[in-house]
Every structure is written in structure tokens, then in C-alpha cells.
């Protein structure tokens, strides 16, 4: 270090060059490691069945670790900073209290991020619902989780919140989904005909999945159960239990069914009622 300082007319200039050099080297090492991790994952993900969640987390943590090591090296090689470090260590009690209070949220997010990666309540590319927000998990960093919603906007949610929220995960064990498709018909409409039409439309759709076992089929279980689930003021509500391969297919399936059911009911004189009230005026 002393030889390095003699190369410069001022030791502060040498310290500045050292700091900039460490910053540049740290950036270069971080860039190379992140690039290497990315290439390794893209080549071996399918072969080794790698989880993208751990990959994204490690990739984001690499830069933090490298810059932290560079900061330690900088403190160690500059006497003035080294003495500051010793002083801070001597007053560790006060410093720890201040730093702990100031970084409580950041530390909670980091620990929560590590817990998410270890226990995997959700992973990258999972479809999740968090509170009133829904979307696809795009990234998990040391501090936050990035969710891309269905409007292609990014929700940046701190990991501590993600760790404490009740999360609806459509892909945690199995991504296939059973959709409850409900439609109301008028009291004067043909109930059995409405159920048959609904069943035929579901079974005839290209996205319908029949997950019945051979035993279910032998026992005569319907591929699409259609039941009356409610009797309301102006409608008899039918529900069809519809299976789709994944949440995206289920959304498309529902949109198609709404249109097809409306057109088919109109052709068969089955009314979809709208709310109405009878008003009695008394003198």
C-alpha cells in the first residue's frame, strides 16, 4: 500500500484512485459473475431442473456481496478509514442501536427474502394474488419481490410484506385450476335445457380438460357437473365446475363461455334476468 501511495503526489489522490479502482473492479467482477450465472442457468435449467427462484435471488445477491467486500478492503487499506472503523467498533453499542433502528426494515426484508427462497411459498413465474393485487412473479431480490400484473405493470412489494401476507398461489403444487362458472336464468326458462346447453358448451371448448379418473368415468360421473347453487330474487343461479390447464387458459375460457352462453341462451329462449322490483304506492 505504501508503494502504491508513493506513485502519486498526494496520498488523498492515491486513496481516491484506490476507491475508484475498487469500484471498477467490483463492477466488473459483479458483471462477469451475473453474466456467467445467467448463461449457466439458461443452458442447464431444463437438464438439471433448476428452480428460477434461487437463480434470481443469487444473481441479485452477488452484487451486494462483492461491493460489501470491496468496502471492507477499502477500510482495511486506508489508515484514516481504518481508525474510523476502530472507533466505531469501540462504540459498537451506540452504533449498533442506531444502525439497528435505521436498518430494521431493510434487514427484515433481507431475512424475509432468504426465507422465501428457502421455503418457497411462491417462486418466479408463479401466478399469485397478494391482497387485491394479482399477477406473475417476475423477480425476487434481497429487498423486494416484483410482480407483473395483467396490465403489464410492475408491483414492487417489500419481502417483509410478502412474507406476512396471505398469498393465493395458483402454481404452488399444481397449475391446473377448477373454475366455478356461474350464470343466472329466469324463473320461466327451461332449467334442464339451460343445464344441458352449459354442459355442452364447456365440453366442446378447446381449452376444456377432463381430469376424471377411469373409475370416475365407469361410475358415470359427469365431465362437467352443473348444479343449481342459489335461488335469488330474480334468478336461478347455475354453476358449472370447469377444469382448465392453467390460470391463463381459465381466464380465456371464462371470457369465451360468457359470450357463447349468452348467444346460445338467446337462440333457445332462455332469459338471463336483470334485477327488477315491484313498487306499491299507498295513499
Buried (B, 14 or more C-beta within 10 A) or exposed (E): EEEBBEEBEEBEEBBEBBBEEBBEEBBEBBEEBBEEBEEEBEEEEEEEEBBBBBBBBBBBBBBBBBBEEBBEBBBEBBEEBEEEBEEBEEEEEEEEEEEEEEEEEEEBBBBBBBBBBEEBBBBBBBBBBBEEEBBBBBBBBBBBBBBBEEEEEEBEBBBBBBBEBEBEBBBBEEBBBEBEBEBBBBEEBBBEBBBEBBBEBBBEBEBBBEEBEEEEEEEEEEBBEBEEEEEEEEBBBBBBBBBBBBBBBBBBBBEBBEEBBEEBBEEEEBBBBEEEEEEEEEE
